[in-house]
Amino acid sequence: MRIIFVRSNPVNPDSRVEKEVNSLVKAGYTVEILAWDRSSKYRINESYVKLESGDVKISRFGIPASYGGGIRKNLWSLIQFQMSLFSWLVKNKNRYDVIHACDFDTAFITKKVAKQLKKKFVYDIFDYYVDAFGVPNKLKKYIVYQDHTIINTADAVIICTDKRREQIKGTSPKRLAVIHNTPANQEAGFQKLDLNPNKTKLVYVGVLGNGRFIKEIVEIVKRNPQYEFHIGGFGEYEEYLQAVAKEYSNIYFYGKLPYHNTLELENSCDIMTAIYDPNVPNHYYAAPNKFYEGLMLGKPLIMAKNTGMDDVIAKHRLGEVIEYNMKSLETAIEKLIKRKCEWNIISNELRNLYKEKYSWDEMEIRLINLYKDL
């Protein structure tokens, strides 16, 4: 069975896409990726993504657009991307049997192609579109209707937490799998970075934009020389973080990192943050990478109240759950430092929880079984 994954980012990196593709290749499937590079303009670029199970061909469309700009800012770019997808999938119809579409912004057009060409269709919902992105109110009802139609007619649907069943309430998927966005256990391959053992090291690697308390953490660390902030990723705050890292010796900016290096950096720090704005509806249902990474690495987590998985942290006292403001964040950091003598206990409990409920070994089995059912 030949599978084409479709994603509206460059997959450079994209941990969930890479994990799923790697698992399918390991199971004997032939997989290719179609992706959207928003950083430069070109027709198509073919290369390979290097994965543990082998190199996977990726075709990227270079269509300039802004990250986090929503439909309003990116409408024409989004239309161009849809047209490019349609053209490639029709032209290369003999290269694949299944379309695996990630999120509504790839599923809308690819579901039509799958129906027209009689291909199997898997809809992987990383984020429920109208709750996660800047969709104008006039379009919301239309997109929800189209989204639910795709969910009801897809050969299989994947969501990333059990809580997300509420988000797709009113739909009736033919097959539904919950595949948590948990990292593959790679602890044996990590090296400890040579960081200052006398400082409390906070770490965040991911999208660098508004609503993740990045600038708030920077301000706290600026006035607390006993803390360090280690930050990596890409997005609108890159230039700001480069400048602030040059000015302050306890703030380190690494830029975009390969996923293994991300985990290595997180494993070398003390406290992880997964703070998202609870006023964004999708964040209530979110399954943050940082939550699962914290579990696997055994690192205490700081999360905002009423965002995805905060109840797990609060229930097991595996970190701190804060109100969405800077004072609450500063207090949480102080509380966690006071609990430093418990960090080893917290670490063991986090790792055990990962192994019992969220391990990628279990998620991989769910993914392969879903494809066997097709």
C-alpha positions in Angstrom: 0.0 0.0 0.0 1.4 3.4 -1.1 0.6 6.4 1.1 0.9 10.1 0.4 1.0 12.4 3.5 -0.1 16.0 3.0 0.9 18.8 5.4 0.6 22.6 5.2 4.0 23.2 6.6 7.5 22.3 5.3 7.9 19.3 7.6 11.3 20.6 8.6 10.8 19.4 11.3 7.2 18.1 12.0 7.5 15.6 14.8 4.1 14.0 14.5 4.3 13.6 10.7 7.8 12.2 10.9 6.8 9.7 13.7 3.8 8.5 11.8 5.6 8.2 8.5 8.5 6.4 10.2 6.2 3.9 11.8 4.4 3.2 8.5 7.7 2.8 6.6 8.9 0.4 9.3 5.7 -1.6 8.9 6.4 -2.0 5.1 4.4 0.8 3.6 5.7 3.0 0.8 5.3 6.7 1.9 5.8 10.1 0.3 5.1 13.6 1.7 3.6 16.7 0.1 4.4 19.9 2.0 4.1 23.7 1.9 7.2 25.8 2.3 6.0 29.4 3.2 9.5 30.9 3.4 10.3 31.2 -0.3 8.9 31.1 -3.8 9.4 28.2 -6.2 7.2 25.7 -8.1 8.3 22.4 -6.5 11.3 21.0 -4.8 11.9 17.3 -4.4 14.3 16.0 -1.6 14.3 13.4 1.2 13.5 13.4 4.9 15.9 11.2 6.7 14.1 9.0 9.2 15.2 6.0 11.3 13.4 3.6 9.0 14.8 5.1 5.8 14.8 8.2 3.6 11.3 9.4 2.6 10.7 11.5 -0.6 9.2 14.9 0.1 7.9 17.3 -2.5 7.6 20.9 -1.2 5.6 23.7 -2.9 7.3 27.2 -2.4 4.4 29.6 -1.8 5.2 32.6 0.4 2.8 33.1 3.4 3.0 34.1 7.0 2.8 31.7 9.9 -0.1 32.4 12.3 -1.6 34.8 9.8 -4.9 33.0 9.4 -7.2 32.9 6.4 -7.4 36.7 6.2 -3.7 37.3 5.5 -3.0 34.1 3.6 -6.1 33.5 1.5 -4.4 33.8 -1.9 -1.5 31.7 -0.8 -3.8 29.1 0.6 -5.7 29.0 -2.7 -2.4 28.5 -4.6 -1.5 25.7 -2.2 -4.8 24.0 -2.8 -4.4 24.3 -6.6 -0.8 22.9 -6.4 -2.0 19.9 -4.3 -4.9 19.2 -6.7 -2.6 19.3 -9.7 0.1 17.1 -8.2 -2.3 14.5 -6.9 -4.1 14.2 -10.2 -0.9 14.2 -12.3 0.7 11.5 -10.0 -2.4 9.4 -9.4 -0.5 6.2 -10.1 2.0 6.8 -7.3 -0.3 6.3 -4.3 -3.3 4.4 -3.0 -4.1 6.4 0.2 -4.1 10.1 0.9 -3.3 10.9 4.5 -4.4 14.5 5.0 -3.2 16.4 8.1 -5.8 19.1 9.2 -8.6 20.7 7.3 -6.4 23.0 5.2 -5.1 19.9 3.3 -8.2 17.7 3.7 -10.7 20.0 2.0 -9.2 19.6 -1.5 -7.5 16.2 -1.1 -10.8 14.5 0.0 -12.3 15.7 -3.3 -9.3 14.2 -5.2 -9.6 10.9 -3.3 -13.3 10.6 -4.1 -12.7 11.5 -7.8 -9.8 9.0 -8.2 -11.3 6.3 -5.9 -8.4 6.5 -3.4 -8.6 5.6 0.3 -8.6 8.7 2.5 -7.3 9.1 6.1 -8.1 12.4 7.9 -5.6 13.2 10.7 -6.9 16.0 12.9 -3.9 17.7 14.6 -6.0 20.8 15.3 -9.7 21.4 14.9 -9.6 24.2 12.3 -12.3 26.7 13.4 -11.1 26.5 17.1 -7.4 26.7 16.3 -7.0 29.3 13.5 -8.1 32.8 12.6 -11.3 31.9 10.7 -13.6 34.9 10.0 -17.0 34.4 11.7 -18.8 34.5 8.3 -16.9 31.4 7.2 -17.1 29.4 10.4 -20.4 27.6 9.8 -19.4 26.7 6.3 -16.0 25.3 7.4 -17.6 23.3 10.2 -20.1 21.8 7.8 -17.4 20.9 5.3 -15.1 19.6 8.1 -17.9 17.3 9.5 -18.7 16.1 6.0 -15.0 15.0 5.6 -15.0 13.3 9.0 -18.2 11.4 8.1 -17.0 10.3 4.7 -13.3 9.6 5.3 -12.2 5.9 5.4 -10.5 6.6 8.8 -10.2 9.6 11.2 -7.4 10.2 13.7 -7.6 12.5 16.7 -4.8 13.1 19.3 -6.7 12.9 22.6 -9.8 11.3 23.9 -11.0 14.8 25.0 -11.1 15.7 21.3 -14.2 13.5 20.8 -16.1 16.5 22.2 -14.8 18.7 19.5 -16.1 16.5 16.7 -19.4 15.8 18.5 -22.2 15.3 16.0 -20.1 13.3 13.5 -20.0 9.6 12.8 -16.5 8.5 11.6 -16.4 5.1 9.9 -13.1 4.3 11.9 -11.7 6.5 14.7 -8.3 6.1 16.4 -6.9 8.2 19.2 -3.1 8.5 18.6 -1.4 10.7 21.2 1.3 13.0 20.0 3.9 11.4 22.2 7.6 11.1 21.3 9.3 7.8 20.6 11.3 6.8 23.6 14.9 7.7 22.7 16.4 8.3 26.1 19.3 5.9 25.5 20.5 8.2 22.6 20.6 11.4 24.6 23.8 13.2 25.7 23.7 15.7 28.6 24.7 19.1 27.3 27.4 21.0 29.2 25.1 23.5 31.0 25.5 25.4 34.2 24.5 23.0 37.1 24.2 25.9 39.5 21.4 27.6 37.6 17.7 26.7 37.3 17.2 26.1 33.6 13.8 26.7 32.0 13.4 25.4 28.4 10.9 25.9 25.5 11.4 24.7 21.9 8.6 25.2 19.4 6.7 27.9 17.5 7.9 31.3 18.6 4.8 33.4 18.6 2.2 35.1 20.7 0.2 33.3 23.4 2.9 31.0 24.6 4.3 33.2 27.4 7.7 33.4 25.7 8.3 37.1 26.3 6.9 36.8 29.8 9.5 34.1 30.7 12.2 36.3 29.1 11.2 39.2 31.4 11.2 36.9 34.5 14.7 35.5 33.6 16.1 38.9 32.9 15.6 40.0 36.5 16.5 36.6 38.1 20.2 35.8 37.4 19.8 32.5 39.2 17.6 31.3 36.2 18.5 30.5 32.6 16.1 30.4 29.7 17.0 28.0 26.8 14.8 28.5 23.8 14.7 27.2 20.3 12.3 27.0 17.3 11.1 29.3 14.6 8.4 32.0 14.1 7.7 35.7 14.5 9.8 36.2 17.7 13.1 35.0 16.2 14.8 38.4 15.7 13.6 39.5 19.2 15.1 36.4 20.8 18.3 36.7 18.9 18.7 40.3 20.2 17.7 39.5 23.8 20.1 36.5 23.9 23.0 38.8 22.9 22.1 41.2 25.7 21.6 38.8 28.6 24.1 36.0 29.5 21.4 33.8 31.0 19.2 33.6 27.9 20.2 31.2 25.1 18.6 31.1 21.7 19.3 28.1 19.5 17.1 28.8 16.4 15.5 25.9 14.6 16.5 22.5 16.0 16.2 18.9 14.7 13.8 17.0 16.8 16.5 14.8 18.5 18.4 18.0 19.5 15.2 19.4 20.8 14.8 16.5 23.2 18.5 16.6 24.1 18.2 20.2 25.1 15.0 19.6 27.1 16.6 16.6 28.8 19.6 18.8 29.9 17.3 21.5 31.5 15.3 21.4 34.7 11.8 22.8 34.0 9.7 22.6 30.8 6.9 25.0 29.9 3.8 24.2 27.8 1.8 27.4 28.3 -1.0 28.3 25.9 -3.7 30.9 26.0 -6.9 29.3 27.5 -9.0 31.9 25.7 -8.3 30.0 22.4 -11.0 27.3 22.3 -8.7 24.8 20.7 -6.2 25.0 23.6 -8.7 23.4 25.9 -8.5 20.3 23.8 -4.8 20.6 22.9 -2.3 17.8 23.2 1.0 19.8 23.4 4.2 18.1 22.3 5.8 19.6 25.4 3.4 17.7 27.7 4.4 14.3 26.2 8.1 15.3 26.0 8.0 16.2 29.6 6.5 12.9 30.5 9.0 10.9 28.6 12.0 12.9 29.8 10.7 13.1 33.4 10.8 16.9 33.6 8.4 19.0 35.8 6.0 21.0 33.6 4.4 24.4 33.9 1.0 24.6 32.1 -1.9 27.0 32.1 -5.2 26.2 33.7 -8.0 25.0 31.3 -5.5 24.0 28.5 -5.0 20.4 27.3 -3.6 17.9 29.8 -3.3 20.4 32.6 -5.6 18.2 34.7 -3.0 15.3 34.4 -0.3 17.6 35.8 -2.5 18.9 38.6 -3.9 15.5 39.6 -0.5 13.8 39.9 1.4 17.0 41.2 3.9 16.6 38.4 4.5 20.3 38.0 2.5 23.5 38.4 -0.7 24.7 36.8 -1.0 28.5 36.6 -3.4 31.3 35.9 -2.7 32.8 32.5 -0.6 35.8 33.9 3.0 36.6 34.6 2.6 36.8 38.4 1.2 33.3 38.5 4.0 32.0 36.3 6.7 33.6 38.5 5.1 32.0 41.6 5.0 28.6 39.9 8.7 28.7 39.1 9.5 29.6 42.7 7.2 26.8 44.0 8.9 24.2 41.7 12.3 25.3 42.9 11.2 24.8 46.5 10.2 21.3 45.5 13.6 20.5 44.1 14.1 17.7 46.6 11.0 16.0 44.9 12.3 16.3 41.4 13.6 12.8 41.2 10.3 11.4 42.5 8.4 13.6 40.0 10.7 12.4 37.2 10.0 8.7 37.9 6.3 9.3 38.1 6.3 11.1 34.8 8.2 8.4 33.1 6.0 5.7 34.5 2.9 7.6 33.3 4.4 7.8 29.8 5.1 4.1 29.7 1.7 3.1 31.1 -0.6 5.4 29.0 1.2 7.3 26.3 4.2 5.4 24.9 4.8 5.7 21.1 5.0 1.9 21.0 1.3 1.8 21.8 0.5 4.6 19.4 2.4 2.9 16.6 0.3 -0.3 17.1 -2.9 1.8 16.9 -1.7 3.5 13.6 -0.7 0.2 12.0 -4.0 -1.5 13.0 -5.9 1.4 11.5 -4.1 0.9 8.2 -4.6 -2.8 8.3 -8.3 -2.2 8.6 -8.2 -0.1 5.4 
